[in-house]
Amino acid sequence: MNLETMAICDGIDLSDCHTRKDIISKIIASGKLEFSYLFTYLTEEEKEQYFYNLQESKRIDYLSTKNDEFIFDYIINNYKNLEEFLILRLTRLLKNEKLKYEVAMKLIANGKNFYITSIIDLITSDILKMKLINRMIKQGDSEFHFLDFIKSLKDDKNKELFMPSLSIYSQVEVIQSFKDKNLKKQYSLKKEYSIYRSVLVAATEDSEFIKKQFLRINIPIFQNNLINLVTDSKLKLELINLLKDKNVQKFHMSNVDECYNNFKTEINSEEIAEYNIDDAITIGVELECCNKNINNYKKVKTVFKDFEIKSDCSVKSGFEIVSPILHYTKKDMTKLKSVCEILKDCKFYTDSSCGGHIHIGADYLESTREMYMLLYLYNNCENIIYLICNKEHSKTRKSGIVYAKKIKNAYLKASKKGSLNENLTKEEMIKVLEQINETRYKGLNLQNLDNYYKKTIEFRMPNGEIEFDELILNIKLFTKLIQKAHDLVNANASNETKIQALRLSEKMKEEDRLEIFLSILFDTEEEKNVYRRRYKTNKLFFESLTNKLFYKNEDFIEIDEDSKKLSKKSNH
């Protein structure tokens, strides 16, 4: 079928067409015929003239059949109108490195750097790459744009030529990319790279050299970082065994698969089962603790693999250990107990600067009503919670007045204004709660409710604790509080626990309020007695403190089952 017949069949009037070019133009202009179909009937010369009319993918398919010169001309003549990712796709079609270089040079000159790394990666010649790097340096481009090109050069000597143009940090990256181990060694010992020495020594991948430097530089921050950086498990163990501080050794060994089980302390599964805690609840624990030899632990990053060690300026001579996401299961509580035991074994302790923050996953509370139930329970028992969240014969650390302030008065004000009602969407409720909280330095911290990385409810009032038996009691307390907030909302009005819970807005002796609170959370007298003893002994300490920790006039928060909102209830 020729073009004329094809056009006539599609009802295209060709009466004013005198040449084949006219016919093609008329067919294209009519829009009645898919151009890719028409394209198959064109001569090669005509295809070169009209391929611009093809859809993007088919245009690239066609260009892939052409020689380098044709593709290059198309790129250069149209680069201003082409998306950078298309330029990359077309450059990949080129076989000639010099032409790839010309494309890259054109893009650099015109500030199109988004895909430049991928384009330059297509070039294997050091000479051509160096010309491109020099052009970028000359026109003042950020080293971010050309650092990878320098690292990709084949010859280490060529890489060295660009070192003066780089920041010290980027120089270190280039040194790490050297192929010559001896050259790496030379640079690792230079004075100007002293703060990166562990990184450069590890980069040599020479076991004997690494061990030699490990022994020569007897500085904990260097040795610990070197252990972290070494990937060979055999060498890692050798370095750990060379440490003089045997306690730091234990920390490192707990991270090594071959030694992990040697430091694990099992928990009794029956103990976990007794408390009937929903293992869907997620838990996070922060263990703030101190050590007289804390400098020896600098750059130790983890213990038991996934418990992260972080510095905390509020902790004197110590740090905090942040747990991964845990559940109330034998497996996860075993991990936690193991961490506690190794801390004690390594002579860690807690003092008045340490807090014992516990995070509970906020997603467990599925509605505004469930969150309000938590606030109702918490605020009407806030004083009690501060007393029962620490081991017997304890008083709240002084720093708690600053970093774990009571929040009840703020919620009383908000409830009086009618700010907390069920008409709010979950998102609106979160914003209101964040405004009430103001900062994270509250006993009940709700600043993380819409945090992308950790949507948690944080309880900040406990003191620092590394005794597992005491720590687990706090975990039980707060997980039960969250779980009961969820359960009570979904319980019917005749539910005995719910009836008891709604009494918390009434004026009563604090000891009676304690009993109601404990009956809501726990099933057995044995469970309750633990917290009763905490309350009794700790209150003696609290009563001797300033009124910063107590309210002179007790008001309470009432939850209205009809209006579904929290409101202030005065009991004067």
Secondary structure by P-SEA (a helix, b strand, c coil): ccaaaaaaaacccccccccaaaaaaaaaaaccccaaaaaaaccaaaaaaccccccaaaaaaaaaaccaaaaaaaaaaccccccaaaaaaaaaacccaaaaaaaaaaaaaaccccaaaaaaaacccaaaaaaaaaaaaaacccccccaaaaaacccaaaaaaacccccaaaaaaaaaacccaaaaaaaaaccccccaaaaaaaaaccaaaaaaaaaacccaaaaaaaaaacccaaaaaaaaaacccaaaaaaaaaacccccccccccccccccccccccccbbbbbbbbbcccccccccccccccccbbbbbbcccccbbbbbbccccccaaaaaaaaaaaaaaaaacccccccccccccccccccccaaaaaaaaaaaaacaaaaaaacccccccccccccccccccaaaaaaaaaaccccccccaaaaaaaaaaaacccccccccccccccccccccccccccccaaaaaaaaaaaaaaaaaaaaaaaacccccaaaaaaaaccccccaaaaaaaaaaaccccaaaaaaaaaaaaaaaaaaaaccccccccbbbbbbbbccccbbbbbbcc
